[in-house]
Amino acid sequence: MSGFVSRNKPVWDQLEHLIQRYRKSSRGLSPEELRQLDVLYRQTTIHLSQVSTRSSDKQLEDYLNSLVSAAHGLIYLPPRRSMWLGLVTFLREGFARSIARNWKFHCISAALMTFGALLAYITSVQDPEAAYALMPQGDVRQPGASKEQLLQVLRSGRNQGGGEKFIFASFLFSHNLKVGILALGLGVLAAIPTVLLMVFNGMILGSFAAIHHQAGITTEFWAWILPHGVTELGAIVLCGGCGLMLGKAVVSPGIISRTESLRRAGIEAGIICLGVALMLIAAAIIESYLRQSHLSTSARMMFAAATALFWGIYVYGGFAREKVDQQRKAELAAELDQAAGSLE
């Protein structure tokens, strides 16, 4: 046992040194030292297991147990952070990384909406009566509406005061949030209502576009809808993706229980929903203030392009951070395997 102690004592001393530094200030440890703390903790855990089964040295066992307990608390109990720091971290990477982890569901959701839009567009062009079934009753934007009628609606509200626009933004946020909650919450019903809702939302957009295109209004129509639509439709797609996540957790939980699968999916969905709420607030402000402004068509299209570029870079950053994190975990697993092999 003396040889065992002399061979592994440097590991214990180094772990104890890092624990003491961490307790003084967690900012005093670099990312590499934090990773080393985790490796040393796992090595010492193996040592503790060997001592407890092969030796009667109670003093050594207590010492190693105190080291392991202290390191476990530092690694697995998250440090207390201010609410504002947590919000900044969420906005900087938490939301984007959650999207990246569940990208397949969101891609399916986007595909469903796109399918509904194309289906309704083609159908409305070939059969105008189909558009009547999708457009709200009493709306002048119906098949056969003149170009002047459609343009009047597109250009309305530009002279409203700030108070009226604020009320309109509140209404838009409330309405869009209800749609998003439905798409998400109904996912627990095997995601069937979520699928139908995403297709239906796409059909409304497709029929709406067909009516304006047939009247010869193309560029101005997209300049009217895209500045807020990029963010708004993106948020709805994410809600649909969350609904699909919940549906899969119910239908195909895998090797874990259905309750546990639903709990895990619910945590991820909750993270995304926080970001979606912020997206919908932004979309409502853009729709109420920017859309109903006197900006030119080209300026509106430039804003829409900038918005799409922003969200593209933001989500890409989430993918990049997730990839780096997975690489670090793989490296850590390899180091632990190597350490365990050297002890055998």
FENJOZI-V188070 format. One line per field, one symbol per residue. ss: DSSP state (h for helix, s for strand, l for the rest). psi: psi as a letter, one per 30 degrees, with the letter a starting at -180 (. if undefined). burial: # if it has 9 or more other ideal C-beta (glycine too) atoms within 8 Angstrom, else .. Layout:
ss=???
psi=???
burial=???
This chain:
ss=lhhhhhhhhhhhhhhhhhhhhhhhlhhhllhhhhhhhhhhhhhhhhhhhhhhhhlllhhhhhhhhhhhhhhhhhhhllllllhhhhhhhhhhhhhhhhhhhlhhhhhhhhhhhhhhhhhhhhhhhhlhhhhhhhllllllllllllhhhhhhhhlllllllhhhhhhhhhhhhhhhhhhhhhhhhhhhlllhhhhhhhhhhhhhhhhhhhhhhhllllhhhhhhhhhhhhhhhhhhhhhhhhhhhhhhhhhllllllhhhhhhhhhhhhhhhhhhhhhhhhhhhhhhhhhllllllhhhhhhhhhhhhhhhhhhhhhhhhhhhhhhhhhhhhhhhhhhhhhhhl
psi=feeeeeefeeeeeeeeeeeeeeeejfffkleeeeeeeeeeeeeeeeeeeeeffflgjeeeeeeeeeeeeeeeeeefjkkklleeeeeeeeeefeeeeeeefheeeeeeeeeeeeeeeeeeeeeeeejffeeefekkkfkfilkfkleeeeeeeeglgfglleeeeeeeeeeeeeeeeeeeeeeeefffhggeeeeeeeeeeeeeeeeeeeeeefggjdeeeffeeeefeeeeeeeeeeeeeeeeeeeeeeeifbflleeeeeeeeeeeeeeeeeeeeeeeeeeeeeeeeeehagkleeeeeeeeeeeeeeeeeeeeeeeeeeeeeeeeeeeeeeeeeeeeeff.
burial=...##..#..##.###.##.##......#...################.##...#....##.###.##.###.##..........#..##..########.##.######.#############.....###.##.....###.#...###.##..........##.###.##..##.######.####.#.###.#################.#.#..#####.#########################..#......###.###.##.######################.......##.##..##..#..##.###.##..#..#...#..##..##..#.
